[in-house]
Amino acid sequence: MPSKEQIEKFKRLPPAEQKALAMSLGINFDDYAFMLEGGGSSPSSVIPTEKVTGDRIQQQKKIQLEKQLKDLEKGISLEEDESPETTDEDIELFGYNVFDLGGEAFAPATDIPIPSDYVLGPGDTLVIQLFGKKNQTETLSITREGNILLPDIGPITLAGLTFSQVSKKVEEIVSKQMIGVTSSVTMSELRTIRVFVLGEVQIPGSYVIGSLSTMSNAIFSSGGITKIGSLRNIQLKRSGKIVTTLDLYDLLLRGDTSDDSRLLPGDVIFVPPIGKTVGLSGDVKRPAIYELKSEKSVEDALKLAGGLLPTAYMPASRIERITQAGEKTLVNLDLSTPQGKSFKLKDADVIQIFSTLNTMRDIVKLDGHVKRPGGFAWRQNMRFTDIVSDVDELLANPDIEIGLIKREQKLTRKITTVIFSPKKAFRNPSSAENPLLHPRDSVILFNYEDDRTELLKELVSQMKLQASFEEREKTVRVDGSVRFQGEYPLADNMKAQDLIHLAGGLLEHALETRAEITRRTLDENRNNSVMHLKIDPFQENPQLVEGDSLRILKVPMWKEKETITLQGEVMHPGTYSILPGETLMDVIHRSGGLTPHAYASGAVFSRVELRELEEERLQDLKAKIESDIAATNLTESSLKPGKVDDKEAQKIIENLSKVRPLGRMVIDLPKILSEPNSFDFPLEDGDSLTIPKHKPSIMVVGEVQYPTSHFFDRKLNTMDYVERSGGTKQNADKKRIYIVKANGRVFLPKSSAWFKVKGNNLEPGDTIVVPVDTDRVDPITMWSSVTTIMYQAALGVAAIASL
């Protein structure tokens, strides 16, 4: 039974080669047409193939060779105790992927002029045109005896002659036997020939191919060479003798087809096992496993791989080698020397070419808030202004009070930091204020917008990693009234003012003359002690030590700017700054009071704190509804009415999502205006007051037939408005109908009296809510009703606020 891979390769062959292959195997091609239609193999259809079998020793050698090549492809890796550097790069055998293209990509051409050295045989067809005294065209095939039967002349033996010899012979015979007649000979259909493809190929056996086919065409017809077959010693045998050998590397690497000989009937192509191999990985142009032929040295192998990449570091190359004892070892190799290039290779060697290091020497790096960051070539006596000449080379809004240099110690590779003032360096470039730069320095500049603690986070982490028993962690911290609070690296000779500048400077509310340093020290007995030092940072300016925490105090009783927004029917709406303790009436008086059209009873007052709390509750409610929907769908069968379809669930969630938190606080503005001493209250930052126009309407929402608004009529009571909205629905809870007043207060009347209590009468802007009877409906129906009411009520509040 052929494998799926063999069937796929069979499908990719041209129809002529498919038929020829089927004929060579004694199969009726038409009986297996289902394979071309994706039918695969059937239990009763088997394509017999001729297989080359060997004895047990040959089979063991084949298995061992396959294992060796797999090891090469995976890359040889050593144990950790043998070498700290191992390669994990996978390399593949070179050239074998060309067979993945399929046989049709390398089918012999049939529409090209016949070569003059083409040897004719039985089955070839000639077209002979006679002209002169006699004009006629004859199409004649060469018989099994090697003759053609030319009318009026008789048999002519042509088998075994080249096409040029045939043309000449026919012209001579025609000119002698037919006076005044000239001939012209061309080829028509070509014969097929049977050849054998054996050895390490995918489908060994006999094949019927076109007479113009070459060795490579026959190999591709057999499915290609296996991974343990040789690409460099493909043998063409004729009459039991090797006629020529084909090296596919000549074709793949140099495009040379001179050794790709044309085949004759009965030829045998034999692919022996692969020879010695060597792998090349790393910085070469074609990393792969190559088969060796005449190549002996490392230089020869590099030529097969196309040479080295420009990034290759030749002195640090090496070879992974299997010793005679069967162990893996390393051989150091310096390809920059003649000895390294001429180093002799062994079978299964893997040459590793390492690249140059990513780190650069003798450079200075510029980073941060600059127009042209990057590396600069270092030179002796190089200073900061040699890479940043003036402030024009910085981006907008730079902080030129402070800059930082990250410096790497040459001997220990530990990191230290140096701070400087770019402002002073620009002003006095020839002074010590313009710092000298060392190789591998990194200069970091800042602005006033980006949080520099994030920019320096990696550097601070490096400083912490360097800490040890002998050396404390070289970091400091600043908190309080500075622009960017957090941890910073402790620079050499760093003082309190330097840390303040590094943190972006003082804020508006900073107490400039007073600060506090918390210092932790260890005595000789390693006893830890903590002290708090009161300082004046701009007078004393003490030097900082490892682990210091600097706190900049705030001006007493300082408060940030607080505002309230007045909207709607006030004389001068807008945003007003407020003082601590200022009340609502104070701001209303400042705004000029209410307009004649103001409806004070419908005033909407909101507060940020309440808005945030309402948002949290809405999110919790949304999560609970989603959980209830999921639980209902999980427990209820799809045939039961309790199951919620996707559209209904989406509608419930959409209604809740449309509800925007107002953060509304119920106030009685008419009472505040009439009795400010009793009902007025202090304001907070972010408060908002919206006073609408008079709205002569009553809104009815909830479980009624048609939720809508009605013009206010003092003669009507609650149930009258409900009846005008079509009455209640079946699931309405008539006993719990409640009223939401225009100012946000809620009243739940008794069933025996409808708002007869003084102060609870219906007024313009009120909303009548008819809730659902939760005892009669399932949770999902309840949530659907509740979210609808919330959405309708929110629209009502928005409408009031917009008037």
Protein Blocks (a to p, Z undefined) as FASTA:
>chain_A
ZZfklmmmmmmpcfklmmmmmmmnopafklmmmmmnonapafklccddddddddfklmmm
mmmmmmmmmmmmnopaddfklombdcfbdcddehjlmmmnojklmgccfkbccdfklccd
ehiacddddehjbccdddddddfkopacdehkbpcdfehpafklmmmmmmmmmmmmmghi
acddddfdddddddddehjdfbgcdddddfkbcfklmmmmnopaafkbcfklcccdeehi
afbdcdfklmmmnopaklmccddehiacdddddddddddehjdfbgcddddfkbmbfklm
mmmnopaafkbcfklgccddddfkopacdddddfkbmklmmpccdehiacddddddfbdg
hiacdehjdfbgcdddddehiafklmmmblklpcehiafkbccdddddfklopacddddd
fklmmmmmmbmklccddehiacddddfkbcfklmmmmmmmmmmmmpcfklccdddddehj
dfbgcdddddehiafklmmmmnopaafklcfkbccdddddddfkopacdddddddfklno
paddehiacdddddehiacddddddehjdfbgcdddddehiafklmmmmnnpaafkbcfk
lpccddfklmmmmmmmmmmmmmmmmmmmmmmmmmpcfkbmkbccfklmmmmmmmmmmpcc
ekiacddfklmmmmmmlmgccddehiacdddddddbdddehjdfbdcdddddfkbcfklm
mmmnopaafklcfklgccddfkopacdddfkbghkaghiaccehiacdddddfklpcfkl
mmmmmmmmmmmmmmmmmmmmmZZ
